[in-house]
């Protein structure tokens, strides 16, 4: 299973990367949101972990760009953020084809595997 991690915080991507590699997943990491957008557009991933709060271009901007280009529905994106979303904001995101889960930081590693196998 090929997984892309997009988060501007290297500590988070390093932790998730080590955890998922230990579970047998192929992991690609980027701490640059523009690079993450390019990777999503140019390659296929089984799962994309996408941080919402990033400088410059946010995860929401990436989702919007993927919607505009009609490729969001082809994705399996798990979004996560330290931002406290309202229940309606989470529901609206989860209604989008291509968004499969929303996790709040700090992320519990046990939750990650649960949402990946949905």
KEDREN-861436 format. One line per field, with one value per atom (N, C-alpha, C): residue number from 1; residue in one letter; x, y, z. Coordinates in steps of 0.05 Angstrom, whole numbers. Each point is the difference from the previous one (the first is absolute). Layout:
N
num NUM, ...
residuo A, ...
px X, ...
py Y, ...
pz Z, ...
# end
This chain:
118
num 1, 1, 1, 2, 2, 2, 3, 3, 3, 4, 4, 4, 5, 5, 5, 6, 6, 6, 7, 7, 7, 8, 8, 8, 9, 9, 9, 10, 10, 10, 11, 11, 11, 12, 12, 12, 13, 13, 13, 14, 14, 14, 15, 15, 15, 16, 16, 16, 17, 17, 17, 18, 18, 18, 19, 19, 19, 20, 20, 20, 21, 21, 21, 22, 22, 22, 23, 23, 23, 24, 24, 24, 25, 25, 25, 26, 26, 26, 27, 27, 27, 28, 28, 28, 29, 29, 29, 30, 30, 30, 31, 31, 31, 32, 32, 32, 33, 33, 33, 34, 34, 34, 35, 35, 35, 36, 36, 36, 37, 37, 37, 38, 38, 38, 39, 39, 39, 40, 40, 40, 41, 41, 41, 42, 42, 42, 43, 43, 43, 44, 44, 44, 45, 45, 45, 46, 46, 46, 47, 47, 47, 48, 48, 48, 49, 49, 49, 50, 50, 50, 51, 51, 51, 52, 52, 52, 53, 53, 53, 54, 54, 54, 55, 55, 55, 56, 56, 56, 57, 57, 57, 58, 58, 58, 59, 59, 59, 60, 60, 60, 61, 61, 61, 62, 62, 62, 63, 63, 63, 64, 64, 64, 65, 65, 65, 66, 66, 66, 67, 67, 67, 68, 68, 68, 69, 69, 69, 70, 70, 70, 71, 71, 71, 72, 72, 72, 73, 73, 73, 74, 74, 74, 75, 75, 75, 76, 76, 76, 77, 77, 77, 78, 78, 78, 79, 79, 79, 80, 80, 80, 81, 81, 81, 82, 82, 82, 83, 83, 83, 84, 84, 84, 85, 85, 85, 86, 86, 86, 87, 87, 87, 88, 88, 88, 89, 89, 89, 90, 90, 90, 91, 91, 91, 92, 92, 92, 93, 93, 93, 94, 94, 94, 95, 95, 95, 96, 96, 96, 97, 97, 97, 98, 98, 98, 99, 99, 99, 100, 100, 100, 101, 101, 101, 102, 102, 102, 103, 103, 103, 104, 104, 104, 105, 105, 105, 106, 106, 106, 107, 107, 107, 108, 108, 108, 109, 109, 109, 110, 110, 110, 111, 111, 111, 112, 112, 112, 113, 113, 113, 114, 114, 114, 115, 115, 115, 116, 116, 116, 117, 117, 117, 118, 118, 118
residuo X, X, X, X, X, X, X, X, X, X, X, X, X, X, X, X, X, X, X, X, X, X, X, X, X, X, X, X, X, X, X, X, X, X, X, X, X, X, X, X, X, X, X, X, X, X, X, X, X, X, X, X, X, X, X, X, X, X, X, X, X, X, X, X, X, X, X, X, X, X, X, X, X, X, X, X, X, X, X, X, X, X, X, X, X, X, X, X, X, X, X, X, X, X, X, X, X, X, X, X, X, X, X, X, X, X, X, X, X, X, X, X, X, X, X, X, X, X, X, X, X, X, X, X, X, X, X, X, X, X, X, X, X, X, X, X, X, X, X, X, X, X, X, X, X, X, X, X, X, X, X, X, X, X, X, X, X, X, X, X, X, X, X, X, X, X, X, X, X, X, X, X, X, X, X, X, X, X, X, X, X, X, X, X, X, X, X, X, X, X, X, X, X, X, X, X, X, X, X, X, X, X, X, X, X, X, X, X, X, X, X, X, X, X, X, X, X, X, X, X, X, X, X, X, X, X, X, X, X, X, X, X, X, X, X, X, X, X, X, X, X, X, X, X, X, X, X, X, X, X, X, X, X, X, X, X, X, X, X, X, X, X, X, X, X, X, X, X, X, X, X, X, X, X, X, X, X, X, X, X, X, X, X, X, X, X, X, X, X, X, X, X, X, X, X, X, X, X, X, X, X, X, X, X, X, X, X, X, X, X, X, X, X, X, X, X, X, X, X, X, X, X, X, X, X, X, X, X, X, X, X, X, X, X, X, X, X, X, X, X, X, X, X, X, X, X, X, X, X, X, X, X, X, X
px 17, -17, 18, -5, 16, -14, 14, -11, 16, -14, 13, -7, 21, -4, 7, -19, 4, -6, 22, -2, 25, -4, 23, 18, -10, 15, 16, 27, 16, -1, -5, -2, -24, -22, -24, 4, 11, 4, 21, 20, 19, -13, -15, -14, -19, -17, -19, 14, 21, 15, 12, 13, 12, -21, -23, -21, -12, -6, -12, 20, 25, 21, 2, -1, 1, -24, -22, -24, 0, 22, 3, -9, -7, -9, 23, -3, 19, -7, 19, -6, 15, -14, 12, -7, 19, -3, 7, -16, 7, -9, 17, -7, -7, -2, -7, -27, -20, -27, -1, 15, 0, 10, 21, 11, -21, -14, -21, -21, -9, -20, 10, 25, 11, 1, 8, 2, -28, -20, -27, -10, 7, -9, 15, 25, 17, 4, -10, 4, -25, -3, -23, 9, -15, 5, -24, 4, -22, -13, 16, -9, 17, -12, 14, -7, 19, -4, 7, -20, 3, -6, 20, -4, -16, -18, -16, 14, 14, 12, 30, 6, 27, 4, 25, 5, 0, -9, 0, -25, 0, -23, -10, -25, -10, -10, -6, -12, -27, -15, -26, 4, 22, 6, 6, 15, 7, -26, -18, -25, -16, -1, -15, 12, 27, 13, -6, 0, -6, -29, -18, -28, -3, 14, -1, 9, 21, 11, -14, -22, -15, 16, 19, 16, -3, -15, -4, -13, -21, -15, 17, 22, 18, 19, -1, 19, -13, 17, -8, 16, -12, 14, -10, 19, -5, 11, -17, 9, 4, 19, 4, 10, -7, 8, -2, 15, -2, -24, -10, -23, -24, -15, -25, -22, -7, -22, -26, -20, -27, -10, -20, -12, -10, -12, -10, 23, 22, 23, 11, 2, 10, -19, -26, -20, 2, 3, 3, 24, 22, 24, -3, -13, -3, -21, -16, -19, 13, 24, 14, 11, -5, 11, 31, 13, 29, 11, -17, 8, -12, 17, -11, 0, 15, 0, 12, -6, 11, 10, 25, 12, 10, -3, 10, 28, 18, 26, -4, 14, 21, -14, 12, -11, 8, -20, 5, 8, 23, 10, -20, -14, -20, -23, -7, -21, 8, 25, 10, -7, 7, -5, -30, -15, -29, -12, 7, -11, 11, 24, 11, -14, -12, -12, -30, -11, -29, -7
py -23, 23, 25, 18, 24, 24, 13, 21, 26, 22, 26, 15, 11, 17, 29, 18, 29, 16, 9, 16, 18, 25, 18, -5, -17, -6, -26, 2, -24, -20, 10, -19, -19, 11, -16, -19, 9, -18, -22, 7, -20, -22, 9, -19, -18, 12, -16, -18, 10, -16, -25, 4, -23, -20, 10, -18, -16, 14, -14, -18, 8, -18, -26, 3, -24, -18, 11, -16, -11, 6, -11, 18, 25, 18, 14, 6, 16, 29, 16, 27, 20, 21, 23, 24, 16, 23, 26, 20, 27, 20, 19, 21, 26, -1, 23, -4, 16, -4, 1, 18, 1, -26, -10, -26, -22, 1, -19, 0, 24, 3, -12, 6, -10, -31, -11, -29, -13, 12, -11, 1, 22, 3, -19, -6, -15, -29, -10, -28, -9, -26, -12, -12, 6, -10, -14, -21, -14, 17, 15, 18, 25, 24, 25, 11, 5, 14, 29, 18, 28, 18, 15, 20, 23, 11, 22, 27, 3, 26, -1, 12, 2, 28, 11, 27, 1, 23, 3, -11, -26, -14, -20, 2, -18, -26, -19, -25, 5, 20, 7, 11, 15, 10, -23, -20, -24, -14, -4, -14, 15, 27, 16, -3, 1, -3, -28, -21, -26, -2, 14, 1, 14, 23, 15, -17, -16, -16, -27, -4, -25, -25, 2, -23, -6, 16, -6, -27, -6, -24, -26, 3, -23, -5, 17, -2, -14, -8, -9, 16, 23, 20, -1, -2, 2, 27, 18, 26, 1, 17, 3, 28, 9, 27, 4, 19, 8, 20, 10, 18, -15, 12, -12, 6, -20, 3, -3, 14, -5, -26, -11, -25, 4, 23, 5, 3, 12, 3, -28, -17, -27, -15, 2, -13, 9, 26, 11, -11, -2, -11, -30, -15, -28, -6, 19, -4, 1, 11, 2, -27, -9, -24, 2, -18, 0, 5, 12, 4, -23, -16, -24, 2, 19, 2, 27, 8, 25, -7, 5, -5, 26, 3, 23, -6, 20, -2, 6, -12, -20, -27, -11, -25, -24, -17, -25, -21, -12, -19, -22, -9, -22, 9, 26, 10, -1, 4, 1, -26, -22, -26, -5, 8, -3, 14, 26, 15, -9, -11, -9, -24, -16, -25, 2, 24, 4, -7
pz 0, 0, 0, -18, -4, 14, 19, 16, -3, -4, -2, 26, 13, 23, -7, 3, -6, 26, 12, 25, 1, 7, 2, 25, 18, 25, -4, -2, -5, 23, 25, 22, -4, -9, -5, -23, -22, -23, 7, 16, 8, 17, 20, 17, -16, -16, -16, -20, -12, -19, 13, 23, 14, 8, 10, 9, -24, -22, -22, -15, -1, -12, 16, 26, 18, -5, -9, -6, -29, -15, -27, -23, 6, -21, -14, -26, -15, 5, 10, 9, -17, -9, -13, 17, 6, 19, -14, 5, -8, 22, 6, 20, -14, -27, -16, -13, 7, -11, -31, -12, -29, -13, 12, -9, 5, 22, 5, -21, -7, -21, -26, -7, -25, 1, 22, 3, -3, 12, -2, -30, -14, -28, -18, 6, -18, 6, 22, 7, 14, 3, 14, 26, 21, 27, 10, 16, 12, 22, 14, 21, 0, 4, 4, 27, 17, 25, -5, 4, -7, 24, 8, 21, -11, 16, -9, 4, 23, 7, -9, -23, -9, -11, 2, -10, -30, -10, -29, -13, -4, -12, 21, 7, 21, -12, 18, -9, -13, 10, -12, -29, -4, -27, -18, 10, -16, -8, 20, -6, -21, 3, -20, -28, -2, -26, -12, 17, -10, -10, 14, -8, -27, -3, -25, -24, 5, -22, -2, 15, -1, 7, 18, 8, 30, 14, 29, 4, -15, 3, -4, -14, -5, 24, 20, 22, 24, 19, 27, 20, 7, 16, 29, 18, 29, 8, 8, 8, 30, 9, 28, 6, 24, 7, 30, 10, 28, 3, -22, 0, 10, 18, 10, -19, -17, -19, 14, -10, 10, -12, 12, -11, -29, -5, -27, -20, 8, -18, -7, 20, -5, -18, 6, -17, -29, -4, -28, -14, 14, -12, -7, 19, -5, -22, -7, -22, -27, -1, -25, -8, -25, -10, 0, 12, 1, 28, 18, 28, 16, 12, 14, 30, 11, 30, 7, 25, 11, 28, 5, 27, 12, 26, 14, 11, -1, 13, 30, 17, -5, -9, -20, -12, 17, 5, 14, -22, 3, -20, -5, 21, -4, -18, 1, -18, -29, -6, -27, -15, 12, -13, -3, 19, -1, -24, -4, -22, -27, 0, -26, -11, 16, -9, -4, 2, -5, -28
# end
